[in-house]
Amino acid sequence: MIDGRTVLAVVPARGGSKGVPDKNIRMLGGKPLLAWTLEAAGQSRYIDACVVSTDSPRIAEVARQWGGNVPFMRPSELAKDDTPGIEPVIHAIQEMGEYDLVVLLQPTSPFRSAEDIDRCLEAYVSSGATSVVSLVEADKPLSWMFTLGERGAIQSVLAETEIALSRQEASKVFVLNGALYVSSCATVMETRSFFHTDTHGYVMPKDRSLDIDTPLDFLWAEFLSRQMKQQTS
């Protein structure tokens, strides 16, 4: 609970991952990928309930082995490749009953910490924003980004006539890192989104912002987990 409001965390983990088969329960640093998020949620000062939303009995079993709560199974129609990411969140809110705030914790962000969760919730409360989402500074400035025409001609994504060629000249830009989404349950149910005109950003460092989507991402995660283990040993 934070500011007198109850907090529901939702961890979506469907079984049909194609880019990295069995991604959500693949071992990373000695534990399933899903377990990293469950541990962070369990260490949060504010989360009152954390539920795993899955359509897979195998993932549900692994989640429970690592302390996860799986009070319901996600319907198969909400676990397709083209299912909007907000739908499992709405389903979980409906299944769990009355909670004030909801936090979406995707298991593909294993290095997000309990401190990140709590600071994001605190930012939501202190800002009065409709929602708060986590960001990381982009590797390249927006002025270095182009589209390609049919004949290969480049065009800046910005409406600028001059391109900033150095990082020092370019403004900082941020991208979603997929680790944290916070809003009220009522707002999510009404708008079916975490994004509004009054959405604020919580900035995370690069070393905690990895979002695993490809086999290469997983290899990088394995390297980072080994580095983390060496630093703490």
Residue, then its C-alpha position, 0 to 999 in steps of 0.5 A: m500500500i502507498d498513500g493509503r492505496t492498495v497496489l496490484a502487480v501483474v506479471p504477464a507470462r504467456g506460453g507462446s513465445k516464438g523469438v525465444p522459445d520458453k523464454n519466460i521460464r528459460m534459466l538465467g543466472g541459475k533461476p527462471l527468467l520469470a523468477w527475477t521479476l517475482e523476487a523484485a516484486g516480493q521485495s517491494r515495500y508497496i505491492d500488496a498482491c502480485v499475480v502471474s497471468t499465464d495460459s500455460p500450466r507449465i509456466a504456472e507450475v514454475a511460477r509457483q515453485w518460485g513463490g509466484n501467485v497464480p490464482f487464475m489461468r489466462p484465457s487462450e484468446l488473451a494469449k495470442d501473438d496479436t493480443p494487445g499487452i493491456e488485455p492481460v492487465i485488464h483481465a487480472i484487474q477483473e479477476m482480482g477485484e478491488y485494488d487502487l493501483v496496478v503495476l505491470l511488470q513484464p518478466t522480460s526485464p529481469f534487472r529491474s529492482a524492487e527499488d525501481i518499482d517503489r520509486c516509480l510508484e512514489a513518482y506516480v503518487s507525488s506527481g499526480a500524473t495519470s500514469v508513470v512508465s519507465l524509460v531509458e536514455a536512447d543510445k543515439p540522438l533522434s537527429w541521427m535517425f532517418t527513414l529510407g525512400e524507395r530509391g534509398a534517399i534518406q530523410s530525417v525523422l525530425a523536421e530539421t534542416e540541420i542535423a546535429l552531428s555530435r552528441q553534445e549538440a543533440s538533445k537527450v531522448f528517451v525510449l520505453n524500456g518495458a520494465l514498469y507501467v503504473s496507473s490506477c486500476a480505474t484509469v486502465m479499465e476506462t482507457r485501456s491504456f497506460f499512455h495519456t496526455d499526462t503520462h510521466g516518465y521514470v528514468m532507469p539506468k541502462d544496466r537495469s533496462l535490458d528488455i529481452d526479446t531475441p536470442l541475442d538479448f538473452l546472451w547479453a542478459e546471461f553475460l550481465s547476470r554473471q557480472m552481477k554475481q561476480q560483483t556480489s561474491 
